[in-house]
Amino acid sequence: MRQIPVDTSAAREVLSIDIADTPSVRVAALVEPSADLLDRAHVGWEHFLSTQEESSDD
């Protein structure tokens, strides 16, 4: 997992809070959507696109 550093120097000036000089780390989610969820999303997206194409004919 890749860590993303966060610069806290601006927050220290704005909030006037004593923050350690070590950057914060954000955690990325490790859970991925299931194949079923992706299939349903794809079907929904195709349905959405077809309704947009029909409405542009008006």
PDB file with one MODEL, atoms N, CA, C and O in Angstrom:
MODEL        1
ATOM      1  N   MET A   1       0.840  -1.172   0.000  1.00  0.00           N
ATOM      2  CA  MET A   1       0.000   0.000   0.000  1.00  0.00           C
ATOM      3  C   MET A   1       0.889   1.241   0.000  1.00  0.00           C
ATOM      4  O   MET A   1       1.834   1.341   0.782  1.00  0.00           O
ATOM      5  N   ARG A   2       0.574   2.184  -0.887  1.00  0.00           N
ATOM      6  CA  ARG A   2       1.351   3.413  -0.999  1.00  0.00           C
ATOM      7  C   ARG A   2       0.805   4.468  -0.039  1.00  0.00           C
ATOM      8  O   ARG A   2      -0.402   4.706   0.000  1.00  0.00           O
ATOM      9  N   GLN A   3       1.672   5.090   0.723  1.00  0.00           N
ATOM     10  CA  GLN A   3       1.261   6.138   1.644  1.00  0.00           C
ATOM     11  C   GLN A   3       1.312   7.486   0.951  1.00  0.00           C
ATOM     12  O   GLN A   3       2.219   7.747   0.161  1.00  0.00           O
ATOM     13  N   ILE A   4       0.338   8.350   1.244  1.00  0.00           N
ATOM     14  CA  ILE A   4       0.268   9.672   0.655  1.00  0.00           C
ATOM     15  C   ILE A   4       0.583  10.695   1.739  1.00  0.00           C
ATOM     16  O   ILE A   4      -0.180  10.828   2.695  1.00  0.00           O
ATOM     17  N   PRO A   5       1.699  11.425   1.607  1.00  0.00           N
ATOM     18  CA  PRO A   5       2.032  12.423   2.628  1.00  0.00           C
ATOM     19  C   PRO A   5       1.095  13.630   2.536  1.00  0.00           C
ATOM     20  O   PRO A   5       0.643  14.000   1.453  1.00  0.00           O
ATOM     21  N   VAL A   6       0.817  14.227   3.680  1.00  0.00           N
ATOM     22  CA  VAL A   6      -0.036  15.406   3.741  1.00  0.00           C
ATOM     23  C   VAL A   6       0.747  16.526   4.411  1.00  0.00           C
ATOM     24  O   VAL A   6       1.285  16.346   5.503  1.00  0.00           O
ATOM     25  N   ASP A   7       0.810  17.683   3.758  1.00  0.00           N
ATOM     26  CA  ASP A   7       1.520  18.833   4.316  1.00  0.00           C
ATOM     27  C   ASP A   7       0.605  19.540   5.312  1.00  0.00           C
ATOM     28  O   ASP A   7      -0.469  20.008   4.937  1.00  0.00           O
ATOM     29  N   THR A   8       1.015  19.621   6.564  1.00  0.00           N
ATOM     30  CA  THR A   8       0.192  20.238   7.606  1.00  0.00           C
ATOM     31  C   THR A   8       0.650  21.646   7.962  1.00  0.00           C
ATOM     32  O   THR A   8       0.131  22.226   8.916  1.00  0.00           O
ATOM     33  N   SER A   9       1.597  22.212   7.235  1.00  0.00           N
ATOM     34  CA  SER A   9       2.124  23.533   7.589  1.00  0.00           C
ATOM     35  C   SER A   9       1.065  24.618   7.473  1.00  0.00           C
ATOM     36  O   SER A   9       1.033  25.523   8.306  1.00  0.00           O
ATOM     37  N   ALA A  10       0.197  24.559   6.467  1.00  0.00           N
ATOM     38  CA  ALA A  10      -0.853  25.572   6.316  1.00  0.00           C
ATOM     39  C   ALA A  10      -1.864  25.474   7.447  1.00  0.00           C
ATOM     40  O   ALA A  10      -2.333  26.501   7.940  1.00  0.00           O
ATOM     41  N   ALA A  11      -2.205  24.280   7.865  1.00  0.00           N
ATOM     42  CA  ALA A  11      -3.163  24.094   8.956  1.00  0.00           C
ATOM     43  C   ALA A  11      -2.609  24.668  10.252  1.00  0.00           C
ATOM     44  O   ALA A  11      -3.361  25.226  11.050  1.00  0.00           O
ATOM     45  N   ARG A  12      -1.328  24.542  10.467  1.00  0.00           N
ATOM     46  CA  ARG A  12      -0.710  25.059  11.685  1.00  0.00           C
ATOM     47  C   ARG A  12      -0.872  26.569  11.763  1.00  0.00           C
ATOM     48  O   ARG A  12      -1.140  27.111  12.836  1.00  0.00           O
ATOM     49  N   GLU A  13      -0.711  27.256  10.629  1.00  0.00           N
ATOM     50  CA  GLU A  13      -0.831  28.708  10.615  1.00  0.00           C
ATOM     51  C   GLU A  13      -2.278  29.166  10.760  1.00  0.00           C
ATOM     52  O   GLU A  13      -2.552  30.131  11.473  1.00  0.00           O
ATOM     53  N   VAL A  14      -3.198  28.488  10.097  1.00  0.00           N
ATOM     54  CA  VAL A  14      -4.601  28.889  10.115  1.00  0.00           C
ATOM     55  C   VAL A  14      -5.249  28.575  11.460  1.00  0.00           C
ATOM     56  O   VAL A  14      -5.967  29.409  12.011  1.00  0.00           O
ATOM     57  N   LEU A  15      -5.006  27.398  11.981  1.00  0.00           N
ATOM     58  CA  LEU A  15      -5.685  26.957  13.192  1.00  0.00           C
ATOM     59  C   LEU A  15      -4.935  27.300  14.471  1.00  0.00           C
ATOM     60  O   LEU A  15      -5.499  27.201  15.561  1.00  0.00           O
ATOM     61  N   SER A  16      -3.702  27.693  14.358  1.00  0.00           N
ATOM     62  CA  SER A  16      -2.858  27.991  15.522  1.00  0.00           C
ATOM     63  C   SER A  16      -2.805  26.817  16.495  1.00  0.00           C
ATOM     64  O   SER A  16      -2.879  26.997  17.711  1.00  0.00           O
ATOM     65  N   ILE A  17      -2.679  25.632  15.949  1.00  0.00           N
ATOM     66  CA  ILE A  17      -2.576  24.421  16.754  1.00  0.00           C
ATOM     67  C   ILE A  17      -1.173  23.866  16.583  1.00  0.00           C
ATOM     68  O   ILE A  17      -0.639  23.837  15.475  1.00  0.00           O
ATOM     69  N   ASP A  18      -0.582  23.428  17.682  1.00  0.00           N
ATOM     70  CA  ASP A  18       0.758  22.848  17.615  1.00  0.00           C
ATOM     71  C   ASP A  18       0.649  21.438  17.037  1.00  0.00           C
ATOM     72  O   ASP A  18       0.144  20.526  17.691  1.00  0.00           O
ATOM     73  N   ILE A  19       1.126  21.273  15.809  1.00  0.00           N
ATOM     74  CA  ILE A  19       1.054  19.985  15.110  1.00  0.00           C
ATOM     75  C   ILE A  19       2.475  19.471  14.930  1.00  0.00           C
ATOM     76  O   ILE A  19       3.388  20.234  14.613  1.00  0.00           O
ATOM     77  N   ALA A  20       2.650  18.179  15.134  1.00  0.00           N
ATOM     78  CA  ALA A  20       3.965  17.573  14.946  1.00  0.00           C
ATOM     79  C   ALA A  20       4.436  17.781  13.509  1.00  0.00           C
ATOM     80  O   ALA A  20       3.618  17.860  12.593  1.00  0.00           O
ATOM     81  N   ASP A  21       5.739  17.868  13.312  1.00  0.00           N
ATOM     82  CA  ASP A  21       6.284  18.107  11.982  1.00  0.00           C
ATOM     83  C   ASP A  21       6.224  16.893  11.069  1.00  0.00           C
ATOM     84  O   ASP A  21       6.496  17.019   9.875  1.00  0.00           O
ATOM     85  N   THR A  22       5.878  15.729  11.587  1.00  0.00           N
ATOM     86  CA  THR A  22       5.778  14.550  10.737  1.00  0.00           C
ATOM     87  C   THR A  22       4.478  14.612   9.957  1.00  0.00           C
ATOM     88  O   THR A  22       3.432  14.907  10.536  1.00  0.00           O
ATOM     89  N   PRO A  23       4.513  14.340   8.651  1.00  0.00           N
ATOM     90  CA  PRO A  23       3.296  14.413   7.837  1.00  0.00           C
ATOM     91  C   PRO A  23       2.298  13.319   8.212  1.00  0.00           C
ATOM     92  O   PRO A  23       2.678  12.230   8.645  1.00  0.00           O
ATOM     93  N   SER A  24       1.025  13.631   8.036  1.00  0.00           N
ATOM     94  CA  SER A  24      -0.036  12.653   8.261  1.00  0.00           C
ATOM     95  C   SER A  24      -0.044  11.655   7.106  1.00  0.00           C
ATOM     96  O   SER A  24       0.522  11.915   6.045  1.00  0.00           O
ATOM     97  N   VAL A  25      -0.683  10.529   7.320  1.00  0.00           N
ATOM     98  CA  VAL A  25      -0.771   9.505   6.287  1.00  0.00           C
ATOM     99  C   VAL A  25      -2.235   9.146   6.094  1.00  0.00           C
ATOM    100  O   VAL A  25      -2.954   8.901   7.063  1.00  0.00           O
ATOM    101  N   ARG A  26      -2.676   9.116   4.838  1.00  0.00           N
ATOM    102  CA  ARG A  26      -4.040   8.688   4.527  1.00  0.00           C
ATOM    103  C   ARG A  26      -4.010   7.214   4.157  1.00  0.00           C
ATOM    104  O   ARG A  26      -3.045   6.738   3.559  1.00  0.00           O
ATOM    105  N   VAL A  27      -5.058   6.497   4.510  1.00  0.00           N
ATOM    106  CA  VAL A  27      -5.130   5.068   4.244  1.00  0.00           C
ATOM    107  C   VAL A  27      -6.091   4.833   3.084  1.00  0.00           C
ATOM    108  O   VAL A  27      -7.215   5.334   3.086  1.00  0.00           O
ATOM    109  N   ALA A  28      -5.644   4.076   2.105  1.00  0.00           N
ATOM    110  CA  ALA A  28      -6.493   3.736   0.967  1.00  0.00           C
ATOM    111  C   ALA A  28      -7.307   2.487   1.295  1.00  0.00           C
ATOM    112  O   ALA A  28      -6.833   1.590   1.991  1.00  0.00           O
ATOM    113  N   ALA A  29      -8.530   2.442   0.788  1.00  0.00           N
ATOM    114  CA  ALA A  29      -9.398   1.283   1.022  1.00  0.00           C
ATOM    115  C   ALA A  29      -8.866   0.070   0.269  1.00  0.00           C
ATOM    116  O   ALA A  29      -8.420   0.188  -0.873  1.00  0.00           O
ATOM    117  N   LEU A  30      -8.913  -1.068   0.894  1.00  0.00           N
ATOM    118  CA  LEU A  30      -8.434  -2.297   0.272  1.00  0.00           C
ATOM    119  C   LEU A  30      -9.572  -3.144  -0.288  1.00  0.00           C
ATOM    120  O   LEU A  30      -9.326  -4.147  -0.958  1.00  0.00           O
ATOM    121  N   VAL A  31     -10.809  -2.749  -0.020  1.00  0.00           N
ATOM    122  CA  VAL A  31     -11.963  -3.507  -0.476  1.00  0.00           C
ATOM    123  C   VAL A  31     -12.347  -3.037  -1.872  1.00  0.00           C
ATOM    124  O   VAL A  31     -12.449  -1.837  -2.126  1.00  0.00           O
ATOM    125  N   GLU A  32     -12.557  -3.979  -2.762  1.00  0.00           N
ATOM    126  CA  GLU A  32     -12.963  -3.660  -4.126  1.00  0.00           C
ATOM    127  C   GLU A  32     -14.401  -4.106  -4.338  1.00  0.00           C
ATOM    128  O   GLU A  32     -14.862  -5.037  -3.679  1.00  0.00           O
ATOM    129  N   PRO A  33     -15.124  -3.447  -5.259  1.00  0.00           N
ATOM    130  CA  PRO A  33     -16.509  -3.852  -5.512  1.00  0.00           C
ATOM    131  C   PRO A  33     -16.568  -5.249  -6.134  1.00  0.00           C
ATOM    132  O   PRO A  33     -15.655  -5.671  -6.844  1.00  0.00           O
ATOM    133  N   SER A  34     -17.657  -5.947  -5.848  1.00  0.00           N
ATOM    134  CA  SER A  34     -17.815  -7.304  -6.383  1.00  0.00           C
ATOM    135  C   SER A  34     -18.133  -7.249  -7.873  1.00  0.00           C
ATOM    136  O   SER A  34     -18.526  -6.209  -8.401  1.00  0.00           O
ATOM    137  N   ALA A  35     -17.958  -8.376  -8.533  1.00  0.00           N
ATOM    138  CA  ALA A  35     -18.259  -8.463  -9.963  1.00  0.00           C
ATOM    139  C   ALA A  35     -19.738  -8.205 -10.197  1.00  0.00           C
ATOM    140  O   ALA A  35     -20.103  -7.577 -11.191  1.00  0.00           O
ATOM    141  N   ASP A  36     -20.603  -8.681  -9.295  1.00  0.00           N
ATOM    142  CA  ASP A  36     -22.043  -8.464  -9.417  1.00  0.00           C
ATOM    143  C   ASP A  36     -22.370  -6.974  -9.355  1.00  0.00           C
ATOM    144  O   ASP A  36     -23.174  -6.477 -10.144  1.00  0.00           O
ATOM    145  N   LEU A  37     -21.759  -6.279  -8.436  1.00  0.00           N
ATOM    146  CA  LEU A  37     -21.995  -4.835  -8.315  1.00  0.00           C
ATOM    147  C   LEU A  37     -21.524  -4.105  -9.568  1.00  0.00           C
ATOM    148  O   LEU A  37     -22.213  -3.208 -10.053  1.00  0.00           O
ATOM    149  N   LEU A  38     -20.377  -4.473 -10.089  1.00  0.00           N
ATOM    150  CA  LEU A  38     -19.882  -3.839 -11.311  1.00  0.00           C
ATOM    151  C   LEU A  38     -20.798  -4.122 -12.498  1.00  0.00           C
ATOM    152  O   LEU A  38     -21.035  -3.241 -13.325  1.00  0.00           O
ATOM    153  N   ASP A  39     -21.314  -5.352 -12.584  1.00  0.00           N
ATOM    154  CA  ASP A  39     -22.242  -5.692 -13.666  1.00  0.00           C
ATOM    155  C   ASP A  39     -23.518  -4.865 -13.576  1.00  0.00           C
ATOM    156  O   ASP A  39     -23.996  -4.348 -14.586  1.00  0.00           O
ATOM    157  N   ARG A  40     -24.073  -4.738 -12.373  1.00  0.00           N
ATOM    158  CA  ARG A  40     -25.297  -3.945 -12.191  1.00  0.00           C
ATOM    159  C   ARG A  40     -25.046  -2.468 -12.494  1.00  0.00           C
ATOM    160  O   ARG A  40     -25.901  -1.794 -13.068  1.00  0.00           O
ATOM    161  N   ALA A  41     -23.876  -1.970 -12.109  1.00  0.00           N
ATOM    162  CA  ALA A  41     -23.544  -0.578 -12.394  1.00  0.00           C
ATOM    163  C   ALA A  41     -23.431  -0.355 -13.901  1.00  0.00           C
ATOM    164  O   ALA A  41     -23.871   0.671 -14.419  1.00  0.00           O
ATOM    165  N   HIS A  42     -22.845  -1.311 -14.588  1.00  0.00           N
ATOM    166  CA  HIS A  42     -22.696  -1.207 -16.046  1.00  0.00           C
ATOM    167  C   HIS A  42     -24.059  -1.187 -16.723  1.00  0.00           C
ATOM    168  O   HIS A  42     -24.292  -0.390 -17.632  1.00  0.00           O
ATOM    169  N   VAL A  43     -24.961  -2.064 -16.284  1.00  0.00           N
ATOM    170  CA  VAL A  43     -26.312  -2.104 -16.851  1.00  0.00           C
ATOM    171  C   VAL A  43     -27.021  -0.774 -16.592  1.00  0.00           C
ATOM    172  O   VAL A  43     -27.673  -0.233 -17.485  1.00  0.00           O
ATOM    173  N   GLY A  44     -26.894  -0.252 -15.383  1.00  0.00           N
ATOM    174  CA  GLY A  44     -27.505   1.030 -15.056  1.00  0.00           C
ATOM    175  C   GLY A  44     -26.935   2.162 -15.887  1.00  0.00           C
ATOM    176  O   GLY A  44     -27.671   3.042 -16.332  1.00  0.00           O
ATOM    177  N   TRP A  45     -25.629   2.145 -16.098  1.00  0.00           N
ATOM    178  CA  TRP A  45     -24.972   3.179 -16.903  1.00  0.00           C
ATOM    179  C   TRP A  45     -25.453   3.125 -18.348  1.00  0.00           C
ATOM    180  O   TRP A  45     -25.732   4.160 -18.954  1.00  0.00           O
ATOM    181  N   GLU A  46     -25.551   1.918 -18.898  1.00  0.00           N
ATOM    182  CA  GLU A  46     -26.049   1.763 -20.270  1.00  0.00           C
ATOM    183  C   GLU A  46     -27.486   2.265 -20.373  1.00  0.00           C
ATOM    184  O   GLU A  46     -27.845   2.915 -21.355  1.00  0.00           O
ATOM    185  N   HIS A  47     -28.310   1.971 -19.368  1.00  0.00           N
ATOM    186  CA  HIS A  47     -29.691   2.455 -19.360  1.00  0.00           C
ATOM    187  C   HIS A  47     -29.712   3.988 -19.319  1.00  0.00           C
ATOM    188  O   HIS A  47     -30.470   4.623 -20.052  1.00  0.00           O
ATOM    189  N   PHE A  48     -28.889   4.568 -18.472  1.00  0.00           N
ATOM    190  CA  PHE A  48     -28.799   6.022 -18.379  1.00  0.00           C
ATOM    191  C   PHE A  48     -28.400   6.630 -19.721  1.00  0.00           C
ATOM    192  O   PHE A  48     -29.004   7.606 -20.167  1.00  0.00           O
ATOM    193  N   LEU A  49     -27.387   6.054 -20.364  1.00  0.00           N
ATOM    194  CA  LEU A  49     -26.941   6.584 -21.654  1.00  0.00           C
ATOM    195  C   LEU A  49     -28.033   6.493 -22.705  1.00  0.00           C
ATOM    196  O   LEU A  49     -28.195   7.409 -23.512  1.00  0.00           O
ATOM    197  N   SER A  50     -28.782   5.401 -22.703  1.00  0.00           N
ATOM    198  CA  SER A  50     -29.851   5.260 -23.696  1.00  0.00           C
ATOM    199  C   SER A  50     -30.950   6.285 -23.470  1.00  0.00           C
ATOM    200  O   SER A  50     -31.543   6.757 -24.439  1.00  0.00           O
ATOM    201  N   THR A  51     -31.245   6.646 -22.222  1.00  0.00           N
ATOM    202  CA  THR A  51     -32.264   7.669 -21.967  1.00  0.00           C
ATOM    203  C   THR A  51     -31.754   9.040 -22.384  1.00  0.00           C
ATOM    204  O   THR A  51     -32.552   9.883 -22.793  1.00  0.00           O
ATOM    205  N   GLN A  52     -30.461   9.290 -22.294  1.00  0.00           N
ATOM    206  CA  GLN A  52     -29.911  10.575 -22.713  1.00  0.00           C
ATOM    207  C   GLN A  52     -29.940  10.709 -24.228  1.00  0.00           C
ATOM    208  O   GLN A  52     -30.203  11.790 -24.754  1.00  0.00           O
ATOM    209  N   GLU A  53     -29.672   9.621 -24.925  1.00  0.00           N
ATOM    210  CA  GLU A  53     -29.701   9.653 -26.386  1.00  0.00           C
ATOM    211  C   GLU A  53     -31.124   9.880 -26.892  1.00  0.00           C
ATOM    212  O   GLU A  53     -31.329  10.602 -27.869  1.00  0.00           O
ATOM    213  N   GLU A  54     -32.117   9.260 -26.225  1.00  0.00           N
ATOM    214  CA  GLU A  54     -33.507   9.427 -26.627  1.00  0.00           C
ATOM    215  C   GLU A  54     -33.959  10.868 -26.381  1.00  0.00           C
ATOM    216  O   GLU A  54     -34.666  11.434 -27.215  1.00  0.00           O
ATOM    217  N   SER A  55     -33.575  11.462 -25.275  1.00  0.00           N
ATOM    218  CA  SER A  55     -34.027  12.814 -24.960  1.00  0.00           C
ATOM    219  C   SER A  55     -33.366  13.859 -25.849  1.00  0.00           C
ATOM    220  O   SER A  55     -33.922  14.944 -26.019  1.00  0.00           O
ATOM    221  N   SER A  56     -32.215  13.576 -26.413  1.00  0.00           N
ATOM    222  CA  SER A  56     -31.548  14.549 -27.293  1.00  0.00           C
ATOM    223  C   SER A  56     -32.217  14.609 -28.667  1.00  0.00           C
ATOM    224  O   SER A  56     -31.967  15.539 -29.434  1.00  0.00           O
ATOM    225  N   ASP A  57     -33.078  13.607 -28.991  1.00  0.00           N
ATOM    226  CA  ASP A  57     -33.785  13.593 -30.267  1.00  0.00           C
ATOM    227  C   ASP A  57     -34.959  14.548 -30.286  1.00  0.00           C
ATOM    228  O   ASP A  57     -35.495  14.838 -31.356  1.00  0.00           O
ATOM    229  N   ASP A  58     -35.372  15.045 -29.130  1.00  0.00           N
ATOM    230  CA  ASP A  58     -36.561  15.915 -29.044  1.00  0.00           C
ATOM    231  C   ASP A  58     -36.365  17.229 -29.730  1.00  0.00           C
ATOM    232  O   ASP A  58     -37.273  18.060 -29.741  1.00  0.00           O
TER     233      ASP A  58
ENDMDL
END
